[in-house]
């Protein structure tokens, strides 16, 4: 009985709390708003990727791991 309640609580935690931002994004009905949100995520990811590559290049030049 206790394990059943634990797994129900765990499932509720994930579905109601952790996935709430994804539900909010999914419920956007405006095409422009969703594409704007996706563009922000794309440019943030691209910027972080370029920063990461710069850090790799810096460490490669100094021969440190």
N, C-alpha and C positions, 0 to 999 in steps of 0.2 A: 504494500500500500504506500509506503513512504517513497519507494523508488518511482512509482507511478506519478506521484505528486511532484517529485523532483523533475522528471522529464517533461511533465506538463508545464511546470514553471519555467524550465529552460526554453521550451518551445515558445511560450508566451513572451519571454524576454526578447528572443530573437525577432519574432514577428511583429510585436507591438513597439519595441523600443529601438532596436538596432536597424531595422529595415524601414523605419518611419521616413527618413529622408528620401529613400528610393521610391516610396509610395507617393511622396509629394512631387517628385520629379515626374513620375509616371502619370500623375493626374493632370499635368499641364496640357491644356487643349489647344493652346495657341502654337501654330507651327513656327512662327518667328521667335517666340520665347524659347522653345526647345532647341532650335538651331543656334540661338545666341548662347544658351547654356553650354551646348556641345562645343561651340567655338572657343568659349572661355576655357573649358577643360582641355581642349586640344592645344591651345597656345601655352597654357600652364605646363602641360606635359612636355611639349617641345622645348620650352625654356629650361625646364629641369634637366632634360636629356642633354641639351647643349652644355649646361653647366657641368654635368657629370662627365661628359667627354673632355671638357677643359681640365677638370681635376685629374682625370686619367692621364692626359698629356703632360700635365705638370709633374706628376709622380713618375712618369716614364722618363722624363728628362733628368730627374735627380737620382734615378735608379733606386728608388725606395719602394717597398712593398706596402 
